[in-house]
Amino acid sequence: MQTADFLIVGGGIAGVSAAARLTAHGRTVLLEAESGFGYHSSGRSATYYHFGIGKSVVRGMTAFSRAHFETPSANGTALSRPSAALFIAPPEMLAGLDLLEAEMRPYSDRLERLDADAARDIVPVLRCGGDGIVAAVLDRAARRLDSEMLQQDYRAAIKQAGGQSIPGARVVAIAREGTNWVVTTATGDRFSAPILVNAAGAWCDEIARLAGVEPLGLQPLRRTIIAFDAPPDQQIGDWPFTKTAVDDFYMLPESGRLLACPVDEVPSEPTDAQPEEYDIALAAAKVEHYTSLAVRRLSHSWAGLRTFTHDRVPVAGFAPDTEGFFWLAGQGGYGLQTAPAMAAATESLITGGNWPAGLTDWGVDRADLAVERLQIAGN
């Protein structure tokens, strides 16, 4: 039996960032089911920091997290780089673009309203005019995140502080013994700690059931991304993350290719998500609808799960019905860009420390993340 002060289940960005903060307060052990960290949602994200998604709580946590992303890693490597986000609208999305701009403005002072010609100057392949793109909003405060470097930096911090990050540690049993939680993995290893942090992403409700804790009714949703070659006459390296004002399509450059997504949300069980033919075809069709590009051959496609609470705001807090069981779940499609904020909130809530002043400054209160706000599944 290995003992710790904090046991964290789940080695995605939520788990590793929280573990890095908790190591200052006691021995911390992080258990990841897969052989690699961030294998599921964290490793299959578009890895952008922008204010075009989520409610005000999410935008506030994103703004709080910016300082972390702008600070180099412990070995001096950049965790992110400036890269604009462009939000586009055909005529039927103009009201959505107006609303989005108003919602983003409190969090970014670098917004610019563009007409169709200005948008096409930035992304030359956009279909503009008529029933095509007629307006856009450019946010120069957006950044491209390096998800792997973020993972490595957090795990290095855990190790330096004496904590452990253990891959291939799939949890198969959880029991309460006295004041401690005892977790058993598929390999028979056992770990004990008074605080158990459930950061298992799409599997959070399953971990809760193993622990005898009422689940939250979290919903994993599958999303598909395709990768294809850009036309040889286009220099795509400086193209922004480009997304419709209403959730319908996004596209961005990646390593000389273009990635595109139909912003699909297909309910799924917790699983190793795989793309389906219909969603791949839908992504290609959206590319050809919003741009002049022809998707002739895919170089790659993949799918990932984005797991939401009922109100689409992440949850961080102790279960009201079970001592020492901490929920860190429901990060949806914004887990990477809010990870520093969620980790700071988690540290405060678990240790009883002061609520981070920076979160208050951005309008985020502990009640916004509380478990109690959610309708418990089955009630």
N, C-alpha and C positions, 0 to 999 in steps of 0.2 A: 504494500500500500504506500503510494507516494502522497504526502500531505502538502497542502498549500493553503494560502489565505483566500485566493480567488481561483476558481476553475472557470474557464471560458470555453464553451462549445461552439466551434465555427471559426474557420481561419480565413474568412473573407475580409474585406476592408473594415467592416464593422468590428469584428472580433480582434483583429490585430491592432487597430487604432485604440480600442478600449484597453487592451492588455498593456500597450505601451504606456498609458497613463496610470494604470493601476499598479504597475511595478514599483512605483515610488512609495506605495503604502503597504506592501507585503509581497510574499512569494506568490507569483502568478504563473499558472500553467494553462496554455492554450492547446486545445485538442481539435485537430482537423481530420475529417473522415477520409479525404482523398489523399493521394500521394503528393500532391502539390497544393500550395495555398492559393486561394482566390480562383479555384478551378471553375466554379459555376458562374454566378452572376458577376462578381467583381472582375473576372478575367474575360468577360464577354460584353463589356460595356463599350459605349462610344467614347468614353473617357473625356468628356467635356465639362468645363465649369461655365455655366451660363444661367441666366435668370428667366429663361423662357419656359420653365416647367415648375409645377408645384404651387402650393398655396403660400401665403405670406410667411408661415412658419418655416417652410422649406427655403424660401428665398432668404430669410433672415439667417438661417444656419449656413447657407451657401456664402453669404457675405462675411459672416464671422470666420469662415474657413479660409478665406483668401490669403490671410497673412501666412498661414502654414504653407500653402502652395507656392507662395513667392519666396519662401526661405529655402535655401539649398539643403540637401540631405546632409547627414553627418559626414559623409566623405566628399562633400562639395558638389555633388551632382544635382542638376536642376530637377525639381519635381514637376514643373510645368513650364509652359512658355506662352507668351501672348498669342492669341489667335482669335480673330473676331467671330461673332455669330451674326448671321443674317436671317431675319424672319420675313418671309415673303407672303404675299396675299394676292390671289385672283379676286375679281369683283365680289364674289360671294363670301370672301373671308375678310373684307375690309373692316367690318364691325369687330371681328375677332382681333384684327391687328390693332385697332384703336384701344381695345380693352387690354391687350397684352402690353402695349407700350405704356399705358397708364399704370399697370401693375408692376412693370419692371423699373419705372423711373425712380422710385424711392431707393433702389438698391444699386443703380448704376448712373453715374454722371457722364457717361460717354455714349449716350444713345443719339442716333441721328435718323431722322425720317427721310426716306429716299423715294424718288419716283421710279418708274419702271426702267428708264434709260440708265439711271445711276446704279440701280441694282444689277443691270446687265453688264455695266462696265466692270463690276466686281466679279461676277460669275457669268462669263460671256455666253454660256449655253442655255441660260434661262429662256423659256418661252414667255415673251412679254407682249402686252397689248391685247386688245380684244377680250377674249375670255381667259387669257393667260395672266401673267403677273402684272399688276398695275401699281403696286406700292410695296414698300418694305421698310423694315427698321433694322439698322445696323448697330450692334453693341460691340464697341471696341474694348470693353472691360472683360470680355470672355477670355478663357484660357484653355489650352489643350493640356490635359493631365497625363502624366506618365504613370499608369496604374501599376506596372511592375516595379518601378522605382519606389513608389509610395509603399507598396507591400514590403519591399526589401528594407526600406528605411525604418519602418515600424518594427519589423522583426529584429533588426539590428539593435534597436533601442531596448526591446524586450530582453535579448540576450545579454546586452551590456549591463543591464540592471539585475541580472541573475535569474530572470524568468526563463521559461521553456516554451517553445513552439513545437508541437509534436505532430507531424503528418502521419497519415495512415492509422489514425486512432478513431475509428468509427465507434460511436457510443451505442451499446446494445442494452444497457441496463442502468437505471438510476434509482437509488434508494436513499431514504432519510435514516441516518443512524445517529441518534442523540441530537446534537446540535450541528452535525455535519451532513453534507451531501456526499454520497459515495457513488462514483461513476465507474462503470466497467466497460472496457472496449472489447471489440471483437477478438483481439489477440489475448484477452484475459488480463490485461493490465488494469489496475484499480487506482483511483485517485480520490482523495478526500479533501473537502474544504467546506467552511461554513457558508460561503457565498458561491452560488452557481449562476453564471451569466449565460443566458440563452441567446447566442448570436448566430444561430444555425441557418439563417436565411429562409429559403423555402421550406426547410425542415423544422422551423421553430415550433409549430404546433405539435409535430411528432415528438420532439424532445420534451415538450411540456407533458404530453400524455405519458411518456416513460417515467416522468417524475411525479405523476399523479396530480398535475396542476391543470386547472381548467384552461383549454385552448382559447385563443383569441378569435378564431375564425379567419385566419390570414388566408389571402388568396394569391397563389402564384399565377402569373400570366406569362405566356410564352411570347417572345419577340424575335423576329428574324432579321438578319442583316446579310446582304450580298456584297461581294467584292468583284469588281470588273475593271478592265483596262480602260484608261482614258484615251481619247483620240490623240494620236501623235502630234497633232498641230496645236494642242492645248497645253499650256504651262499651268498645272493645277496646284502646284506647291503652296501658293499663297491664297488659294480659295478658302473662304470661311466655312465653318459649320453652317449649313443652309437648311432651314426648317420652315415648313408652312406655319402660319400664325395659328391655325387650328390643327390639332394632331392628325396629320394625314401622310406626311412624308418628311424624311430628312436625308441629307447627303453630305459627305465630307471627304477630303482627300486623306489618304493613308499610304505612305511608303510607295508613292508613284501610281497608286491605283485609287479608285473611288469606291467608297462604301455607301450603300443606300439602304434605307429601311422604310417599310410601309406603315410604321408606327402601329403595328398589329398588337392586339392584346387578346390572346387565346387562353382561356382558363385551362389549367394543367394541374396534375398532381405533382408533388415534389419529385423531380427526376432529372436525369442527365438529358436536358432538352436537345432535340434535334430538329432541324428545319424540315418543313413539309413542302411538297411540290407546289401546292396552291400559293403558299405564302411567298415562296421564291419567285413565282411568276407574278404575283401581285407587286412585289418590290420592283421588278424589272418594268412592269407596266407603269408604275408611278414615276420612275425615272423618265420614261419616254413621254409621259403626260406633262410633266413640269419642265422638261428640258428638251433640247434638240438632239440629245445623245441617243444612240441605238445600242442596246445591250445585246451584243451578239454572242458573247461567251463569258461565262462566269469563271473567275479564278478560284473562288471560294464562296461558301455560304455557311452560316451557323445560326444557332438560336440560343437564347438564354432566358432565364426566368427572372421576372421582376415581381417581388412579393409585396403586397399592399395590405394595410389595415383598412377597415371599412371607410374611414374618412380620408385616406391617402396621406396621412401624416404619420411619420415614424413614431414608435413607442419606446420609451426608456423609463423603466421603473420596476420596483419590486412588485411581485404578484400580491394582490391584497389577501389572497386566501392561503398563502404558503410562505413561511418564513425563509428568508435567504435565497429565494428564487428570483432572479432579475431578468426582466425582458429587455432585449435589445434587438428590435425586429421592425419589419415593415418599411424598410428603406426604399422600396419601390425602385424607380429609375434614377434616383438621386443619391445612392449610397456613397459613391466616390466623392461627389462634390460637397457632401455634408459631413463626411467622416470626422474631420477634426472637431466640428461642433458637437456631434453626437458623442465623441469620446470625452470631451470636456464635460458635457452634461452627465454622462455616465459616472465619471470620477466624482463629481459633486454629489450625485444622488446616492452612490454606494458608500462613500466615506463620510457623508454628512457635512462636507465642506460648503463654503459659500457658493452660491450660484454664480457662474461666470458673468462678470459685469459686461463683457462684450456681447453675450447673448441678450442680456437685458437691453443693451443699447440698440440692438437690431429687432427688438420687439418679441423676443422668444422667452417664454416663461416656463418653469418646470411643469405647470399644469397643462401646457400645450402638448407635452409628450407623455403625460401620465397614463398609466394603464386604466385607471378608473374611468376615464372618459369614454372608453370603448364599451360597446355592448358585447358582453361575454357570450361566446358561441353557445347556443343551446338554451339561453335564457329568453 
